[in-house]
């Protein structure tokens, strides 16, 4: 029935958010479909939108599965994105981050997210 999904984070400063998410994803956005909106396409049928919406900023949570959580955690720390390293949670290991607005970005190790 469903063929894809774009998660969403609302932010108060689009330029600052773009710099932060570019560090997270190791590249700039794939699209700028309209003023105040950035999109990163992360795989077939899924991605993340970052919206400029100051009155709602900082209340989003996104969970992304990564193949090598420890390697990603090390890279993010080296890039200056603070976190407490991999920790147990959700039936596996997680790294929790917060963007400059306080949106929660959770990186999950393999096997944490359900598969059909």
N, C-alpha and C positions, 0 to 999 in steps of 0.2 A: 504494500500500500504506500509506504513512505519511501522516498528514494534518496533523501539527503537531509542535512540539518546544519544550520548556522547558529552557533551559540552567540550570546550577546553580552557585552560588558558596557556599562554606561560610565562615562568619564566627564570630568569638569574641564580638562585642558587637553585638546586633541593632539597638539604638538608634543606635549610631554608624554602622553599615552603612546603615541606612535614610536617615540624613541625607546620607551620601556618594552613594548611588545616586539619591536624590531630586535632588541637584545634577546628576548625570550625565544623568538622564532628564527633568529640568525638571518633575518632579511626584512625588508620593508613590506608593506601591504601589497597584495596582489591586485586589488581594485580600490577605487575611490568612486563608488557608484553615484554619490551625491554629496553635497556640502554636509560636513559634520559626520561622515561615515567612512570608516576604513574596513576592509575585509582581507583576512588571510585565509587562503584556501589550503587546508592542511592534508587533504587526501581526497580520493574520489567521493564526492557527495557530502563532505563535511568541512566546516571551517568555523571561523570566529569573526563576528562583527564587533567593532568598537565604535560606539555612538557617542557623540558629544551631546550630553543631556545632563547639565550640571545639577538640576534639582533632583535627579534620581541617581547620581553618581555614587559609586562605592558600595552598592548593595548587590552586586552580581557574584555568582560562583560558577566557575567552569572547571570541569574535570577532564583531563586529557591523559590518555595512556601513552607511554613511551616505551620503546624496546629496551633501552639500557638506562635505567633510572640513575644509577650511580654516576655514569658518564655525564648525563645531563645535569645532575646536581653539581658536579665538579665544574662543568663549563659555566653554569649560571653563576656560581660563586666567584669564579675568575672574572666574569663580566660585570660583577658588582651587584647582582641581584641577590639580596639577602634571604637566607632561609636557614632552617635548623638541620638540614641534611635529611636523608631518608629516615622515616619513622614508620612504625607498624600502624596499620589502620586499614579498614575496608577489606580485610582478608588478605592483605599483602603489604607492600611498602609504598609510602607516599612521600612526596615533597610538597610542602605548602608554601605558597608565595602570596604576597599582596602587592598589587600594582600601586602607583602613587596615590590613587583615590581610595584604596582599601578593598578593592575587588579581590576576592579570593580566587587564586589560580592553583588548582591541585593537580600535580603530576603523579600519575599512578604507574607502578611497575606492571609488567606483563601479568595477565591473569586476574587483575583486580576488577576490571570492568566485565560485565556479563557478555557472553557471546551467544549468538543464536544457535 
